[in-house]
Amino acid sequence: MNEPEPGSHADQYTFSSDYLYPFYKRVIQAITGVRDGLPD
């Protein structure tokens, strides 16, 4: 369940900006209830 899909590769230099930042931004929106107006 926590293993990456076959063929997927996460670049270490862009992983935080491509994957983690959008995830944390959605978590903060869910907790605070404040939307940024961007499409889902």
C-alpha positions in Angstrom: 0.0 0.0 0.0 2.8 2.4 0.7 5.1 1.2 -2.1 5.4 3.3 -5.2 3.8 2.2 -8.4 6.0 0.2 -10.9 7.7 2.6 -13.3 7.2 5.7 -11.1 10.3 7.7 -10.2 10.4 10.7 -7.8 13.1 13.2 -8.5 14.7 14.1 -5.2 15.2 17.7 -6.2 11.6 18.4 -7.3 9.7 16.0 -5.0 9.0 18.5 -2.3 7.7 21.2 -4.7 5.8 18.8 -7.0 4.3 16.4 -4.4 4.6 17.6 -0.8 3.8 21.3 -1.1 0.4 20.7 -2.9 -0.4 18.0 -0.4 0.3 20.2 2.6 -1.6 23.1 1.0 -4.7 20.9 0.7 -4.3 19.7 4.3 -4.1 23.3 5.6 -7.2 24.2 3.5 -9.1 21.2 4.9 -8.2 22.1 8.5 -8.9 25.9 8.2 -11.8 25.8 5.8 -10.2 28.6 3.7 -10.0 27.9 0.0 -7.4 29.5 -2.3 -9.7 29.5 -5.3 -7.6 27.2 -7.4 -9.3 24.3 -9.3 -9.1 20.9 -7.6 
